[in-house]
Amino acid sequence: MENLVRIYLRLLQETNLNDIRYAYQNIDWEERCIAIVGAKGVGKTTMLLQHIKTAVPDKNKALFASLDNRWFANHTMFDLADEFYLNGGTHLFLDEVHHYPNWAQEIKNIYDSFPRLKIVFTGSSLLQIYNSTADLSRRVVYEPLEGLSFREFLQFENMGNFPHYSLQEIVENHQKIASEITATIKIMPLFKKYLKNGYYLFYKEGLKKYDTKLQEAVNTVIDIDIPAIENIEFESRHKLKKLMAILATLVPYTPNIADLSAAIESTRNNTLKYLSLLTHAQLLNVVSYKNKTIGDLTKPDKVLLNNTNLSYLYGENANVGNVRETFFVNQASAVSDVFLAPQGDFMVENYTFEVGGKKKSFEQIKDLPNSFVVADNIEVGYNNKIPLWLFGFLY
């Protein structure tokens, strides 16, 4: 355990407090057991270390450990908690729990055996579909962590500490809000930069190897994270990667499951299962019409990549229309359900949105109440035309 402590203290010393994610203030850190779940690279590990650094006065009473450390090859999570607790530990932080077999049962055992111990753990967003025999529902509070919003990106680029706005506030006051923001910064060059390189927190480590790191993150999700949750063979991992590559050239895409299945040499049910896994792993977004029941074996009505950085990863000349829709769905789905619209493109809450360029007309939605054009390449909108970039201020 001494080696784990040394690693923890070194990581704590090297953790900066400059880039605090949006979710930090929303979490009730007084809860006894918290799970922070999200895609690889969005800052879950950093958030744990920042919390220890700012909120735990006695650092010796806290311990951070990553479950992919080789120490756990010969020890259990329970062993760690037991020794830590006996030596006066009060706050245990466990990173990447999906790397650990039977993690849910051990979290439950730790929770029940050490009633004064506070536990915070992180894991893949796939944990949200984990069917555990251990009853964690009344013990764990799950907190999702999305990738960077455009608003956060501007903050981390030292362009201003802007507030986030509800969808209603944006719809009703977009002209005033956009005017205030663009009075201080040139928004469009920053927006284009964000679309290519701004969704994952590791962009702060430098852009030269950003694409390489993003590709490594995608491979890790498919090769390690998904198999840790779902029992799939090596051949299935190859098919998941092939499916991602195929979809990246097509999205936004109304899936033909028969064609997709043939392309990756898979059955229909397995192809639908792969789409579901990639969606839960936050590599894809699937959108369907309202009131349609969605399950693992249900064909979605539209498939997009999860975020625009992935769009550019799979092709430098990403289709601009695809990128616009991907951005809108990604940012809006972080705060609300997004559905396909019978007229227009998307429905969010009681609003209908048509997404396009700055010359996009209202022709398709002119007779619909609560309908809006979401236009790219404009700084400030007017009437029912809202700048696309402003939807990056929802969280």
WOUR-V181058 format. One record per backbone hydrogen bond with DSSP energy under -1.0 kcal/mol. CO is the residue of the C=O (numbers start at 0). NH is the residue of the N-H. If there is no record, write none. Layout:
CO NH
CO NH
This chain:
0 4
1 5
2 6
3 7
4 8
5 9
6 10
7 11
8 12
9 13
20 23
26 28
27 30
31 118
32 140
33 120
34 142
35 122
36 144
38 41
40 200
42 46
43 47
44 48
45 49
46 50
47 51
48 52
49 53
50 54
51 55
57 60
58 61
60 89
60 90
62 92
64 94
65 68
68 71
69 72
70 73
75 79
76 80
77 81
78 82
79 83
80 84
81 85
82 86
83 88
84 87
89 117
90 62
91 119
92 64
93 121
94 66
95 98
96 99
99 102
101 105
102 106
103 107
104 108
105 109
106 110
107 111
108 112
109 113
113 116
117 91
118 33
119 93
120 35
121 96
122 37
123 126
124 127
125 128
126 129
129 131
133 135
135 138
135 139
140 34
142 36
148 152
149 153
150 154
151 155
152 156
153 158
154 157
159 161
165 169
166 170
167 171
168 172
169 173
172 176
173 177
174 178
175 179
176 180
177 181
180 183
186 190
187 191
188 192
189 193
190 194
191 195
192 196
193 197
198 147
199 202
200 203
201 204
202 205
206 209
208 212
209 213
210 214
211 215
212 216
213 217
214 218
215 219
216 220
217 221
218 222
219 223
219 224
220 225
223 227
225 228
225 229
229 231
232 236
233 237
234 238
235 239
236 240
237 241
238 242
239 243
240 244
241 245
242 246
243 247
245 248
246 249
246 250
252 302
255 259
256 260
257 261
258 262
259 263
260 265
266 270
267 271
268 272
269 273
270 274
271 275
272 276
273 277
274 278
275 279
276 280
277 282
277 283
278 281
282 305
284 303
286 301
287 339
288 291
294 297
301 286
302 252
303 284
306 310
307 311
308 312
309 313
311 314
318 322
319 323
320 324
321 325
322 326
323 327
324 328
325 329
326 330
327 331
328 332
331 334
331 335
338 346
344 340
345 352
346 338
347 350
350 347
351 371
352 344
352 345
353 373
355 375
356 359
361 364
364 367
369 351
371 353
372 385
373 355
374 387
381 384
383 372
384 381
385 374
387 390
388 391
389 392
391 150
392 164
